[in-house]
């Protein structure tokens, strides 16, 4: 798997939950904090303003086809304008996708799709951690045709439910979530004057990206810095320096961290024996794996499974 797909697959702890709501101006809806979740809002019709908090007068203007991602589930407000006050208690955007109840006054209508993605905060990846609190992706079929196509398909399914809609909508939301993240990282050079930083730079740097993809494609392989450097087409020293500068940790440090992150998910979500978990993350010895895992998270694998197992 590529890095972005792998990160989202490992961090997710369940299916997205969504709500379709029609508002009539004036209206304002506050969303309670949702730690461990990402929140996604899609403007299907009309316009709105997204504010980071009820007391803030600054926000993001969003129109038809726009998508706003709140990657850490922080408290925020959607409203018809920047000055409309919140009068109702905070809500959570994870109701059934149909029907679309009306809320607000008698003014112009806005149709919104809001959803939450449950993510495991204990396995947070720096790739997602560096995202802004509010990520606004304006509708741009010419520049970002994939998100625009996903929004059109979502609108069609939700406004005209048919056989299979309940299965199609979560799949489209998964697709849109990845499209938004892809667009954000693809646009990093534009936001940073042609020189992206952090994980945006790592994903846009061919040698570092090659090393990352190699580790994510086969985390159990006996990787060394030299073997990863060969994948990247650089010398061992040059690759190590470049990777550390952009990814924030040395190649083998990242590899160990990612292996332990994968192991934690396997322990929490499967009944695989420890020998199988160890083998899937590159350890031929159950003892060596247990020692590394305990050093990483502070508890033995068996204890971790008892505490975090589903």
Protein Blocks (a to p, Z undefined) as FASTA:
>chain_A
ZZklmmmmmmpgbdcddddddddddddddddddehiacddddfbhcddddfbfkbcbdcd
ddehiacddfkopacdddfbfkbccfbdcddddbcfbdcddedjfbdcdddddddddddf
klccfklmmpcfbdcddddfklmmmlmmmmmmmmmmmmmgcehklmmmmmmmmmmmmmmm
mmmmmmmmmmnnopaghjllmmmmmklmmmmmmmmmmmmbccdfklmmmmnopafklmmm
mmmmmnopafklmmmmmmmmmmmmmmmmmccdfklmmmmnopabfklmmmmmmmmnopaf
klmmmmmpZZ
